[in-house]
Amino acid sequence: MTTVDSDWLKRDLFFAVGNERPLVVSLQAAILQQTTEYINAVDSEKSRLQTQNEQLKRMIAELSRENEQRTSPPPKRKKRDTGTCPSNI
């Protein structure tokens, strides 16, 4: 990776534009604009992920409830009295 001599770059930009200050301000404005766009994109992604997280939490809770219902043992049956006497009495 090559390094750029910042003094050389400033001189070159100064001669190209004729005045260094407006160019520096416009470069700073461009950087600020890109930073703002990036922050907005990250914020939007954060909101999307939070919404998705809440949906997934609800789905997990629902599936857990369904699983508990399926794995619960069935209720015990009551013994029926058939009315017959044991034959070995």
Secondary structure by P-SEA (a helix, b strand, c coil): ccccaaaaaaaaaaaacccaaaaaaaaaaaaaaaaaaaaaaaaaaaaaaaaaaaaaaaaaaaaaaaaaaaacccccccccccccccccc
